[in-house]
Amino acid sequence: MERLEQTTIQSLQGVGKKRAELYARLGIHTAYSLLRFYPRSYIDFTAPLGIMEAPLEQPAVIRAEVYKKQPEQRIRKGLTLYRVYATDGVANMTITFFNNPYGYEQLAIGQTYLFYGKLTGNLTRREMGAPIFIPDAETPGMQPVYHLTEGLTSKMVMTNMREALSILQTAAVETLPADLLKEYGLCSFEYALQNIHFPQDAYTLSVAKKRLIFEELLTLQTGLLLLRQRNRKETRMRLRDPEISEFYAALPFALTGAQRRAIDDCLQDMQKNTSMNRLIQGDVGSGKTMVAAACCYACSKNRLQAAMMAPTEILALQHYDSLTHLLEPLGVRTALLTGSMPKSRKEKCKAEIAAGEYDLVVGTHAILQETTVFQNLALVVTDEQHRFGVAQRARLAQKGDNPHVLVMSATPIPRTLALIMYGDLDVSVMDELPQGRQKIETAAMSTDQRAKAYRFIRRQLDAGRQAYIVCPMIEDSETDLISVTAYAEELRKGEFASYSVGLLHGRMKPEEKEAIMGQFKAGKIQLLVATTVVEVGVDVPNATVMMLENAERFGLSQMHQLRGRVGRGSYKSYCILLSDHNSQENLARLQAMCQTSDGFKIAEEDLKLRGPGDFFGDRQHGLPKLKIADMMEDLSVLRTTQQAARALLQKDPLLEMPAHKGLRRMVGELFEEEKSGTFN
């Protein structure tokens, strides 16, 4: 392995400074990282079709013999056409090249080739433009297709890949222990890499994929279990008195069964001598903040401190206001700490925190600064888990004497996946909504009903309510969509000229965004035109309408999150989905939104309709990016590797055995942000 890692990409034949820079764009710097650059697809030359067998308008491989070459034709200045004619003995096809004499000259009359490209034509005529072709005698098997950057060709990558594979042959590298390979029927590392890049057929490719998918998911599960193991450090911040009946008695409403269960889970964890690492996963409006409040109260009662982090200052202020209102009458002293506070005030606040004068500190990342010192920090709560991620969660344990960690997420993950995805956390699922939460009435409309939608929004504004209109983009793109800026201006001058219209998008400075959201919350802005930056936002109980422009551009789960911005008060609320796309998939998505308000059901439907690619982006869960495995398609392998990782770590808790050296190295690579010693 060391030899492969030490062989820089420029050490390979034909790779000079310029090509090395192109490889660097793809994250490839060594022969080893090149070998881990897996193909995105393959051209299967093993089962060529006849000319009339191949489907029109779809890429296909055709075996045919060249029987005629037409002289070049200069169509106009700067454009030359080359035509070649080929036959499979039953039908003929025309092959065309534009400004490519090289391809034309490579083809010899009387020779048989395998041509790959998109076939066009009709019932009697067939044509293929600028195909990839290989002499039939070469029997190439399956040719890899890579994600490339401009200036780098597949041929270059394949040439360099073959050289890297020849180095691998002499290096005798194996990353997994022999007993594991035998137990799960996996091929060797060398065989897997050889056949993921240059498989002879579908079977050898499947064998290679099986090994590499297993290896990657085992690496993920092992890393998550190591994180869990590392986070389960002994702590002296135990709750001696978990009784919080005074908290329950002070609430002006009854908690749901799910809230009670989640609180009990946390209180039980916090009585142990190892630190809690728990995820509270609940739908929009399921009352996760009440769970956090109960835990903060329990800490205060035990003369311990708690801290709650939010991703934005305005969200931190919202939590501060609600928690102060709830907990101060119970004797919990609460402070607000954010980056924008005046320096003198911030320093005074930090000194008081260090002296133990506050039981609960609510704020942003300022809480984690080295200059923020707690006297006895027992609990750290992070809101909107997907904004922080695995690496940051691991670093939280370094604050204080291994405090308990509670993370809250309003991004529903299908129940079948939550426990596997959050392998470094214990999970409490909150699947009940508090009493009194109204269902948000949702309707799908086409753009020719826009005037009707505007009239409805104006009636809501006239009644004293507020509304959002959310667009899926920031500025004009190649499509004909109006940018959110121009759209807001159009509304200000037109349909909503007599109302106050605000604009919010991701390119604004943080302080600008905070100011706009503050004005909206205060009621100074009646209609807020925004991008998805409002997906994680403050509670505005007076907002009753959420309209989504070009609803086909949003994921189902994202639409559900945005819909959750309304219906947060006592007023009946509405969501309008505007879309002219009548594809079966889009109609199914809009129907799902109109029929259910259950975020978990919507998440399941999202996975069915979109597949896991978009749903499981890094933003959603903070997990390392996978190169070959798929969270949904390889779910059974994910479960198997979780069991294998547990068995392996029982035998070797820190991967110190020589046979586990390769796996330890891979865990370090996958969790590259984790540099604190567990993996390296």
C-alpha angles and dihedrals in degrees: 000000000000091000092052092047092047093050101092118212089249089061089070119093114269095013109121129166094283096051090044088057090052090050090048089060087062093048093255116137105144140035088256094054088048090055089051090053096100124200117258091215143341140240105227108216092169097087110035119185133223117254095255092041095060116094117245121249092015130099112258142162115242129185111216141149121236110237104164141022120198118215115257118276123211101214095180138331109311095007123095124177124209121192128195126181123213136177138198092202092262105052138010134228136193119230116203132195125185116208090342110116089159094066091043094051093047091064114084126200112249094025124115119225140179107237122198121194146090113302118218133180138076140276094302106023129059129187135177123194123215097335128190106245138188130184108262091232092064095070093202097185109206117351118212122238114205135196100255139190124222111283095027118096131198089243091057092049093047092050092050091043092056090053092049089050091052089055089050090054091058094042096062093212125178120175100187129058116261095239091057092050090052096045095051098033096244128163124234123279092247093050091047095053093042091052099039088060102032110018117177092212144345092279097057089046091053091050091051093046092049091056097044095044090049091047094050095047091044088053090050094048093044090050093049092048090049089051090050089048092048092047092051091077122148114269133189089206094096124150107243093181113037095172110123103163089129089061093052091046092053094055115103090215140038118261120234121251089251091055091049092049092049091050091049090050090053096045091050090050092048093055091061124092091238120074120261119243105182135159119211104203115188141150124258107293097011091129103252091154090064089058090052091046091053091051092048090050091050089053092050091049088054090050091250130128129242132196129201121199125199126187095236135035094237091052089048089052091050091052090046092053095047096042093046091051091050103037108031092072085057091055098260110144108215131195133189118220121181136156095247095058115115111269095243093050091046093051091048091049092049091049090052091048090052090049091054095245092134127058096192129031118193120191151102131282087308085086090067097051115120090240091061105089125178126205095218112352108187104164137033117190120192120196121214097019095204091066092063110035138191098302095052092045089056091052093053090073089067091065110092123335099329097299123202113265125215119181124190126203131183091188104104114222117192109266092240091062106035097084093046097044095049093047093152092054140058110237132222113187117207107200101163128084120220117257114272096032104135124219109249108237107234127196132179116218137178120233092256085069092054093107089054090051091049091050090052092050091049090053089053092049091047088054089058097261129124134228144200128218111192125197124195096230145045105219142003113300133183088283123080094251115131113241118248091244094054090042093054090050091049091053092047091055097036134024095009100033092128094050133072108256122191131194127216128176140153096255092065120101115262093249090052091051091048091050094050093047089047090054091047092050090048090053095245090119115053100184121032117199108197149151122240089289085101091061089097103035148130127291112263103179090186093061110099106164131060115182119187117203116212091007090186088072094064129078116241093246090048091052088051091051091050092047087055090067088079130050091054095123138045095279125099107257136205141200122203119197111200116198140140095192108114099183115137091244095052093046089051091051094049091046090052090053092050094047103047140031094188106117093202092054089047091051090053090049091047090056092049094049103037103024122228099289098088097025095057099046117147089257091066102057114000094239121146115268114263120220103198111000123084123216094220107027091048096042094126090051089048090057092046093050091048089058092044092050092051092050091047094050092047087060096039111016096185099031090245098143115104091239090060097050093100093049091048089053092049092050088054091051095047094047092041093158091061102088100146099104110271094099105024 
